Amino acid sequence: MLKLTNPFLEEIKECQKRDHKLMEKLVLINEGKETDFGVDENGVVRYRGRVCVPDVPELRKMILEEGHRSGLSIHPGVTKMYQD
């Protein structure tokens, strides 16, 4: 099994277990009735290879804030753009 590399993946994985919609998809995956959704080698539910972020407002906020702080952000803000 591969080690989780993204710091949010472990948190996402734990929160996915409490998301009723994702757990319904997990049942369909296990029954072979769902092809777009799957579970990766780390146990994280994915949709067409993309991580399914559960409906947990605090988690979503953390992910969005991290994305905005990242150097790869599309629009880092006026001050940072000016400095760059």
Biopython code that builds the backbone (N, CA, C, O; Angstrom):
import numpy as np
from Bio.PDB.StructureBuilder import StructureBuilder

atoms = [
    (1, "MET", "N", (0.835, -1.183, 0.000)),
    (1, "MET", "CA", (0.000, 0.000, 0.000)),
    (1, "MET", "C", (0.879, 1.244, 0.000)),
    (1, "MET", "O", (1.857, 1.322, 0.743)),
    (2, "LEU", "N", (0.527, 2.210, -0.833)),
    (2, "LEU", "CA", (1.283, 3.452, -0.915)),
    (2, "LEU", "C", (0.978, 4.342, 0.279)),
    (2, "LEU", "O", (-0.128, 4.324, 0.821)),
    (3, "LYS", "N", (1.954, 5.105, 0.670)),
    (3, "LYS", "CA", (1.789, 6.053, 1.758)),
    (3, "LYS", "C", (1.026, 7.270, 1.246)),
    (3, "LYS", "O", (1.269, 7.737, 0.133)),
    (4, "LEU", "N", (0.105, 7.783, 2.060)),
    (4, "LEU", "CA", (-0.604, 8.995, 1.697)),
    (4, "LEU", "C", (0.385, 10.148, 1.697)),
    (4, "LEU", "O", (1.079, 10.374, 2.688)),
    (5, "THR", "N", (0.451, 10.876, 0.596)),
    (5, "THR", "CA", (1.431, 11.954, 0.493)),
    (5, "THR", "C", (0.820, 13.319, 0.743)),
    (5, "THR", "O", (1.491, 14.186, 1.304)),
    (6, "ASN", "N", (-0.404, 13.543, 0.358)),
    (6, "ASN", "CA", (-1.049, 14.821, 0.576)),
    (6, "ASN", "C", (-1.523, 14.887, 2.027)),
    (6, "ASN", "O", (-2.184, 13.964, 2.502)),
    (7, "PRO", "N", (-1.194, 15.969, 2.733)),
    (7, "PRO", "CA", (-1.587, 16.051, 4.148)),
    (7, "PRO", "C", (-3.096, 16.020, 4.356)),
    (7, "PRO", "O", (-3.558, 15.693, 5.449)),
    (8, "PHE", "N", (-3.857, 16.349, 3.346)),
    (8, "PHE", "CA", (-5.304, 16.357, 3.491)),
    (8, "PHE", "C", (-5.935, 14.990, 3.221)),
    (8, "PHE", "O", (-7.072, 14.756, 3.631)),
    (9, "LEU", "N", (-5.235, 14.089, 2.550)),
    (9, "LEU", "CA", (-5.838, 12.814, 2.160)),
    (9, "LEU", "C", (-6.295, 11.985, 3.355)),
    (9, "LEU", "O", (-7.363, 11.376, 3.309)),
    (10, "GLU", "N", (-5.517, 11.954, 4.405)),
    (10, "GLU", "CA", (-5.921, 11.172, 5.582)),
    (10, "GLU", "C", (-7.180, 11.771, 6.201)),
    (10, "GLU", "O", (-8.095, 11.044, 6.590)),
    (11, "GLU", "N", (-7.222, 13.091, 6.288)),
    (11, "GLU", "CA", (-8.405, 13.771, 6.827)),
    (11, "GLU", "C", (-9.614, 13.540, 5.922)),
    (11, "GLU", "O", (-10.715, 13.285, 6.409)),
    (12, "ILE", "N", (-9.408, 13.630, 4.599)),
    (12, "ILE", "CA", (-10.489, 13.389, 3.645)),
    (12, "ILE", "C", (-11.004, 11.965, 3.787)),
    (12, "ILE", "O", (-12.213, 11.732, 3.809)),
    (13, "LYS", "N", (-10.085, 11.016, 3.882)),
    (13, "LYS", "CA", (-10.455, 9.603, 4.013)),
    (13, "LYS", "C", (-11.331, 9.386, 5.235)),
    (13, "LYS", "O", (-12.342, 8.688, 5.155)),
    (14, "GLU", "N", (-10.956, 9.975, 6.367)),
    (14, "GLU", "CA", (-11.736, 9.811, 7.599)),
    (14, "GLU", "C", (-13.103, 10.480, 7.482)),
    (14, "GLU", "O", (-14.105, 9.933, 7.944)),
    (15, "CYS", "N", (-13.146, 11.658, 6.866)),
    (15, "CYS", "CA", (-14.418, 12.366, 6.701)),
    (15, "CYS", "C", (-15.328, 11.671, 5.686)),
    (15, "CYS", "O", (-16.551, 11.734, 5.804)),
    (16, "GLN", "N", (-14.737, 11.013, 4.699)),
    (16, "GLN", "CA", (-15.541, 10.272, 3.720)),
    (16, "GLN", "C", (-16.372, 9.192, 4.407)),
    (16, "GLN", "O", (-17.485, 8.894, 3.971)),
    (17, "LYS", "N", (-15.845, 8.612, 5.461)),
    (17, "LYS", "CA", (-16.548, 7.543, 6.174)),
    (17, "LYS", "C", (-17.819, 8.045, 6.850)),
    (17, "LYS", "O", (-18.700, 7.253, 7.184)),
    (18, "ARG", "N", (-17.917, 9.368, 7.053)),
    (18, "ARG", "CA", (-19.093, 9.948, 7.709)),
    (18, "ARG", "C", (-20.039, 10.626, 6.717)),
    (18, "ARG", "O", (-21.066, 11.173, 7.117)),
    (19, "ASP", "N", (-19.696, 10.592, 5.418)),
    (19, "ASP", "CA", (-20.527, 11.207, 4.389)),
    (19, "ASP", "C", (-21.474, 10.140, 3.830)),
    (19, "ASP", "O", (-21.042, 9.189, 3.179)),
    (20, "HIS", "N", (-22.759, 10.315, 4.094)),
    (20, "HIS", "CA", (-23.744, 9.290, 3.722)),
    (20, "HIS", "C", (-23.806, 9.031, 2.212)),
    (20, "HIS", "O", (-23.940, 7.887, 1.778)),
    (21, "LYS", "N", (-23.710, 10.092, 1.424)),
    (21, "LYS", "CA", (-23.775, 9.917, -0.031)),
    (21, "LYS", "C", (-22.585, 9.103, -0.542)),
    (21, "LYS", "O", (-22.741, 8.238, -1.404)),
    (22, "LEU", "N", (-21.395, 9.387, -0.003)),
    (22, "LEU", "CA", (-20.222, 8.631, -0.436)),
    (22, "LEU", "C", (-20.289, 7.184, 0.043)),
    (22, "LEU", "O", (-19.819, 6.278, -0.645)),
    (23, "MET", "N", (-20.865, 6.967, 1.208)),
    (23, "MET", "CA", (-20.986, 5.594, 1.706)),
    (23, "MET", "C", (-21.980, 4.797, 0.858)),
    (23, "MET", "O", (-21.816, 3.591, 0.673)),
    (24, "GLU", "N", (-23.008, 5.472, 0.345)),
    (24, "GLU", "CA", (-23.929, 4.806, -0.585)),
    (24, "GLU", "C", (-23.194, 4.415, -1.863)),
    (24, "GLU", "O", (-23.408, 3.329, -2.403)),
    (25, "LYS", "N", (-22.329, 5.304, -2.343)),
    (25, "LYS", "CA", (-21.530, 4.993, -3.538)),
    (25, "LYS", "C", (-20.590, 3.828, -3.265)),
    (25, "LYS", "O", (-20.375, 2.984, -4.135)),
    (26, "LEU", "N", (-20.024, 3.777, -2.051)),
    (26, "LEU", "CA", (-19.110, 2.700, -1.687)),
    (26, "LEU", "C", (-19.808, 1.346, -1.750)),
    (26, "LEU", "O", (-19.218, 0.359, -2.188)),
    (27, "VAL", "N", (-21.050, 1.300, -1.317)),
    (27, "VAL", "CA", (-21.825, 0.051, -1.410)),
    (27, "VAL", "C", (-21.975, -0.359, -2.872)),
    (27, "VAL", "O", (-21.799, -1.529, -3.212)),
    (28, "LEU", "N", (-22.300, 0.603, -3.736)),
    (28, "LEU", "CA", (-22.447, 0.306, -5.166)),
    (28, "LEU", "C", (-21.125, -0.121, -5.791)),
    (28, "LEU", "O", (-21.099, -0.995, -6.658)),
    (29, "ILE", "N", (-20.034, 0.489, -5.355)),
    (29, "ILE", "CA", (-18.706, 0.099, -5.850)),
    (29, "ILE", "C", (-18.438, -1.354, -5.494)),
    (29, "ILE", "O", (-18.014, -2.144, -6.336)),
    (30, "ASN", "N", (-18.691, -1.697, -4.235)),
    (30, "ASN", "CA", (-18.439, -3.069, -3.764)),
    (30, "ASN", "C", (-19.330, -4.093, -4.447)),
    (30, "ASN", "O", (-18.949, -5.255, -4.589)),
    (31, "GLU", "N", (-20.515, -3.668, -4.872)),
    (31, "GLU", "CA", (-21.435, -4.563, -5.585)),
    (31, "GLU", "C", (-21.126, -4.618, -7.081)),
    (31, "GLU", "O", (-21.744, -5.386, -7.818)),
    (32, "GLY", "N", (-20.176, -3.809, -7.524)),
    (32, "GLY", "CA", (-19.831, -3.774, -8.940)),
    (32, "GLY", "C", (-20.829, -3.019, -9.789)),
    (32, "GLY", "O", (-20.840, -3.172, -11.011)),
    (33, "LYS", "N", (-21.672, -2.203, -9.163)),
    (33, "LYS", "CA", (-22.715, -1.464, -9.886)),
    (33, "LYS", "C", (-22.311, -0.031, -10.205)),
    (33, "LYS", "O", (-23.065, 0.695, -10.852)),
    (34, "GLU", "N", (-21.141, 0.379, -9.762)),
    (34, "GLU", "CA", (-20.676, 1.750, -9.983)),
    (34, "GLU", "C", (-19.312, 1.705, -10.653)),
    (34, "GLU", "O", (-18.369, 1.111, -10.130)),
    (35, "THR", "N", (-19.218, 2.341, -11.822)),
    (35, "THR", "CA", (-17.950, 2.304, -12.546)),
    (35, "THR", "C", (-17.215, 3.637, -12.520)),
    (35, "THR", "O", (-15.991, 3.665, -12.654)),
    (36, "ASP", "N", (-17.932, 4.736, -12.350)),
    (36, "ASP", "CA", (-17.278, 6.049, -12.319)),
    (36, "ASP", "C", (-16.568, 6.294, -10.993)),
    (36, "ASP", "O", (-15.558, 6.996, -10.948)),
    (37, "PHE", "N", (-17.085, 5.727, -9.930)),
    (37, "PHE", "CA", (-16.480, 5.868, -8.607)),
    (37, "PHE", "C", (-15.614, 4.654, -8.321)),
    (37, "PHE", "O", (-15.863, 3.565, -8.838)),
    (38, "GLY", "N", (-14.601, 4.849, -7.501)),
    (38, "GLY", "CA", (-13.730, 3.750, -7.106)),
    (38, "GLY", "C", (-12.999, 4.101, -5.825)),
    (38, "GLY", "O", (-13.093, 5.222, -5.324)),
    (39, "VAL", "N", (-12.272, 3.129, -5.306)),
    (39, "VAL", "CA", (-11.478, 3.330, -4.098)),
    (39, "VAL", "C", (-10.024, 3.074, -4.476)),
    (39, "VAL", "O", (-9.699, 2.033, -5.047)),
    (40, "ASP", "N", (-9.142, 4.036, -4.154)),
    (40, "ASP", "CA", (-7.736, 3.882, -4.512)),
    (40, "ASP", "C", (-6.990, 3.014, -3.505)),
    (40, "ASP", "O", (-7.579, 2.498, -2.555)),
    (41, "GLU", "N", (-5.686, 2.860, -3.724)),
    (41, "GLU", "CA", (-4.863, 1.995, -2.871)),
    (41, "GLU", "C", (-4.757, 2.486, -1.434)),
    (41, "GLU", "O", (-4.347, 1.738, -0.547)),
    (42, "ASN", "N", (-5.130, 3.755, -1.202)),
    (42, "ASN", "CA", (-5.098, 4.319, 0.149)),
    (42, "ASN", "C", (-6.458, 4.261, 0.839)),
    (42, "ASN", "O", (-6.591, 4.662, 1.995)),
    (43, "GLY", "N", (-7.468, 3.760, 0.124)),
    (43, "GLY", "CA", (-8.809, 3.685, 0.700)),
    (43, "GLY", "C", (-9.607, 4.962, 0.530)),
    (43, "GLY", "O", (-10.621, 5.157, 1.201)),
    (44, "VAL", "N", (-9.157, 5.838, -0.368)),
    (44, "VAL", "CA", (-9.835, 7.108, -0.612)),
    (44, "VAL", "C", (-10.803, 6.947, -1.782)),
    (44, "VAL", "O", (-10.424, 6.448, -2.841)),
    (45, "VAL", "N", (-12.061, 7.374, -1.588)),
    (45, "VAL", "CA", (-13.062, 7.291, -2.645)),
    (45, "VAL", "C", (-12.764, 8.363, -3.679)),
    (45, "VAL", "O", (-12.522, 9.525, -3.350)),
    (46, "ARG", "N", (-12.789, 7.941, -4.944)),
    (46, "ARG", "CA", (-12.502, 8.860, -6.050)),
    (46, "ARG", "C", (-13.584, 8.744, -7.112)),
    (46, "ARG", "O", (-14.205, 7.694, -7.275)),
    (47, "TYR", "N", (-13.797, 9.841, -7.831)),
    (47, "TYR", "CA", (-14.702, 9.878, -8.964)),
    (47, "TYR", "C", (-13.864, 10.121, -10.208)),
    (47, "TYR", "O", (-13.272, 11.188, -10.371)),
    (48, "ARG", "N", (-13.818, 9.138, -11.072)),
    (48, "ARG", "CA", (-13.003, 9.203, -12.302)),
    (48, "ARG", "C", (-11.568, 9.642, -11.989)),
    (48, "ARG", "O", (-10.975, 10.436, -12.720)),
    (49, "GLY", "N", (-11.026, 9.113, -10.893)),
    (49, "GLY", "CA", (-9.647, 9.386, -10.515)),
    (49, "GLY", "C", (-9.444, 10.614, -9.657)),
    (49, "GLY", "O", (-8.335, 10.856, -9.181)),
    (50, "ARG", "N", (-10.484, 11.390, -9.449)),
    (50, "ARG", "CA", (-10.369, 12.605, -8.636)),
    (50, "ARG", "C", (-10.917, 12.351, -7.238)),
    (50, "ARG", "O", (-11.929, 11.670, -7.068)),
    (51, "VAL", "N", (-10.240, 12.905, -6.244)),
    (51, "VAL", "CA", (-10.648, 12.702, -4.857)),
    (51, "VAL", "C", (-12.018, 13.322, -4.616)),
    (51, "VAL", "O", (-12.269, 14.462, -5.005)),
    (52, "CYS", "N", (-12.899, 12.568, -3.975)),
    (52, "CYS", "CA", (-14.219, 13.073, -3.581)),
    (52, "CYS", "C", (-14.090, 13.724, -2.210)),
    (52, "CYS", "O", (-13.862, 13.044, -1.209)),
    (53, "VAL", "N", (-14.236, 15.034, -2.174)),
    (53, "VAL", "CA", (-14.158, 15.753, -0.904)),
    (53, "VAL", "C", (-15.542, 15.681, -0.268)),
    (53, "VAL", "O", (-16.528, 16.124, -0.856)),
    (54, "PRO", "N", (-15.608, 15.118, 0.942)),
    (54, "PRO", "CA", (-16.908, 14.971, 1.602)),
    (54, "PRO", "C", (-17.509, 16.324, 1.983)),
    (54, "PRO", "O", (-16.821, 17.344, 2.014)),
    (55, "ASP", "N", (-18.801, 16.304, 2.268)),
    (55, "ASP", "CA", (-19.534, 17.523, 2.597)),
    (55, "ASP", "C", (-19.289, 17.901, 4.057)),
    (55, "ASP", "O", (-20.172, 17.774, 4.905)),
    (56, "VAL", "N", (-18.074, 18.366, 4.327)),
    (56, "VAL", "CA", (-17.671, 18.815, 5.666)),
    (56, "VAL", "C", (-17.122, 20.227, 5.485)),
    (56, "VAL", "O", (-16.009, 20.403, 4.989)),
    (57, "PRO", "N", (-17.904, 21.239, 5.889)),
    (57, "PRO", "CA", (-17.500, 22.630, 5.631)),
    (57, "PRO", "C", (-16.100, 22.986, 6.119)),
    (57, "PRO", "O", (-15.369, 23.687, 5.418)),
    (58, "GLU", "N", (-15.713, 22.524, 7.291)),
    (58, "GLU", "CA", (-14.392, 22.861, 7.828)),
    (58, "GLU", "C", (-13.276, 22.296, 6.943)),
    (58, "GLU", "O", (-12.271, 22.963, 6.697)),
    (59, "LEU", "N", (-13.461, 21.068, 6.471)),
    (59, "LEU", "CA", (-12.470, 20.429, 5.607)),
    (59, "LEU", "C", (-12.368, 21.165, 4.272)),
    (59, "LEU", "O", (-11.268, 21.437, 3.790)),
    (60, "ARG", "N", (-13.497, 21.481, 3.691)),
    (60, "ARG", "CA", (-13.495, 22.206, 2.416)),
    (60, "ARG", "C", (-12.810, 23.561, 2.572)),
    (60, "ARG", "O", (-12.051, 23.983, 1.699)),
    (61, "LYS", "N", (-13.081, 24.242, 3.685)),
    (61, "LYS", "CA", (-12.456, 25.543, 3.928)),
    (61, "LYS", "C", (-10.936, 25.404, 4.034)),
    (61, "LYS", "O", (-10.196, 26.211, 3.471)),
    (62, "MET", "N", (-10.472, 24.375, 4.758)),
    (62, "MET", "CA", (-9.031, 24.145, 4.896)),
    (62, "MET", "C", (-8.380, 23.920, 3.535)),
    (62, "MET", "O", (-7.308, 24.460, 3.260)),
    (63, "ILE", "N", (-9.018, 23.132, 2.693)),
    (63, "ILE", "CA", (-8.469, 22.821, 1.368)),
    (63, "ILE", "C", (-8.425, 24.078, 0.501)),
    (63, "ILE", "O", (-7.423, 24.335, -0.167)),
    (64, "LEU", "N", (-9.493, 24.851, 0.509)),
    (64, "LEU", "CA", (-9.520, 26.081, -0.287)),
    (64, "LEU", "C", (-8.484, 27.088, 0.192)),
    (64, "LEU", "O", (-7.820, 27.732, -0.621)),
    (65, "GLU", "N", (-8.344, 27.229, 1.514)),
    (65, "GLU", "CA", (-7.346, 28.159, 2.042)),
    (65, "GLU", "C", (-5.939, 27.723, 1.660)),
    (65, "GLU", "O", (-5.104, 28.563, 1.322)),
    (66, "GLU", "N", (-5.667, 26.440, 1.708)),
    (66, "GLU", "CA", (-4.352, 25.937, 1.321)),
    (66, "GLU", "C", (-4.097, 26.208, -0.160)),
    (66, "GLU", "O", (-2.991, 26.581, -0.550)),
    (67, "GLY", "N", (-5.117, 26.019, -0.970)),
    (67, "GLY", "CA", (-4.987, 26.281, -2.397)),
    (67, "GLY", "C", (-4.679, 27.738, -2.687)),
    (67, "GLY", "O", (-3.908, 28.045, -3.596)),
    (68, "HIS", "N", (-5.267, 28.619, -1.931)),
    (68, "HIS", "CA", (-5.015, 30.045, -2.140)),
    (68, "HIS", "C", (-3.639, 30.467, -1.638)),
    (68, "HIS", "O", (-3.069, 31.431, -2.149)),
    (69, "ARG", "N", (-3.097, 29.766, -0.651)),
    (69, "ARG", "CA", (-1.763, 30.082, -0.139)),
    (69, "ARG", "C", (-0.666, 29.499, -1.030)),
    (69, "ARG", "O", (0.479, 29.949, -0.988)),
    (70, "SER", "N", (-1.010, 28.525, -1.813)),
    (70, "SER", "CA", (-0.034, 27.832, -2.651)),
    (70, "SER", "C", (0.570, 28.764, -3.688)),
    (70, "SER", "O", (-0.082, 29.698, -4.157)),
    (71, "GLY", "N", (1.808, 28.505, -4.037)),
    (71, "GLY", "CA", (2.468, 29.264, -5.094)),
    (71, "GLY", "C", (1.878, 28.992, -6.460)),
    (71, "GLY", "O", (2.151, 29.719, -7.415)),
    (72, "LEU", "N", (1.075, 27.957, -6.558)),
    (72, "LEU", "CA", (0.452, 27.594, -7.833)),
    (72, "LEU", "C", (-0.935, 28.182, -7.975)),
    (72, "LEU", "O", (-1.657, 27.857, -8.918)),
    (73, "SER", "N", (-1.314, 29.041, -7.049)),
    (73, "SER", "CA", (-2.631, 29.659, -7.063)),
    (73, "SER", "C", (-2.822, 30.463, -8.345)),
    (73, "SER", "O", (-1.893, 31.118, -8.817)),
    (74, "ILE", "N", (-4.014, 30.409, -8.898)),
    (74, "ILE", "CA", (-4.316, 31.125, -10.131)),
    (74, "ILE", "C", (-4.327, 32.636, -9.880)),
    (74, "ILE", "O", (-3.783, 33.401, -10.677)),
    (75, "HIS", "N", (-4.939, 33.061, -8.785)),
    (75, "HIS", "CA", (-5.010, 34.488, -8.474)),
    (75, "HIS", "C", (-4.604, 34.683, -7.013)),
    (75, "HIS", "O", (-5.446, 34.593, -6.120)),
    (76, "PRO", "N", (-3.340, 34.944, -6.768)),
    (76, "PRO", "CA", (-2.834, 35.029, -5.406)),
    (76, "PRO", "C", (-3.166, 36.307, -4.657)),
    (76, "PRO", "O", (-2.792, 36.449, -3.492)),
    (77, "GLY", "N", (-3.848, 37.227, -5.285)),
    (77, "GLY", "CA", (-4.201, 38.475, -4.626)),
    (77, "GLY", "C", (-3.403, 39.628, -5.203)),
    (77, "GLY", "O", (-2.320, 39.440, -5.757)),
    (78, "VAL", "N", (-3.956, 40.824, -5.066)),
    (78, "VAL", "CA", (-3.368, 42.012, -5.663)),
    (78, "VAL", "C", (-1.971, 42.289, -5.094)),
    (78, "VAL", "O", (-1.042, 42.575, -5.850)),
    (79, "THR", "N", (-1.818, 42.209, -3.778)),
    (79, "THR", "CA", (-0.528, 42.517, -3.153)),
    (79, "THR", "C", (0.556, 41.574, -3.647)),
    (79, "THR", "O", (1.648, 42.014, -4.009)),
    (80, "LYS", "N", (0.262, 40.280, -3.665)),
    (80, "LYS", "CA", (1.266, 39.320, -4.103)),
    (80, "LYS", "C", (1.576, 39.497, -5.589)),
    (80, "LYS", "O", (2.730, 39.383, -6.000)),
    (81, "MET", "N", (0.564, 39.772, -6.381)),
    (81, "MET", "CA", (0.808, 39.984, -7.806)),
    (81, "MET", "C", (1.698, 41.207, -8.017)),
    (81, "MET", "O", (2.593, 41.184, -8.861)),
    (82, "TYR", "N", (1.457, 42.265, -7.261)),
    (82, "TYR", "CA", (2.268, 43.474, -7.374)),
    (82, "TYR", "C", (3.711, 43.197, -6.994)),
    (82, "TYR", "O", (4.633, 43.642, -7.677)),
    (83, "GLN", "N", (3.915, 42.451, -5.889)),
    (83, "GLN", "CA", (5.261, 42.141, -5.425)),
    (83, "GLN", "C", (6.001, 41.249, -6.416)),
    (83, "GLN", "O", (7.203, 41.417, -6.623)),
    (84, "ASP", "N", (5.305, 40.320, -7.016)),
    (84, "ASP", "CA", (5.927, 39.407, -7.968)),
    (84, "ASP", "C", (6.336, 40.155, -9.229)),
    (84, "ASP", "O", (6.880, 39.553, -10.155)),
]
sb = StructureBuilder()
sb.init_structure("model")
sb.init_model(0)
sb.init_chain("A")
sb.init_seg("    ")
for serial, (resi, resn, name, xyz) in enumerate(atoms, 1):
    if name == "N":
        sb.init_residue(resn, " ", resi, " ")
    sb.init_atom(name, np.array(xyz, "f"), 0.0, 1.0, " ", f" {name:<3s}", serial, name[0])
structure = sb.get_structure()
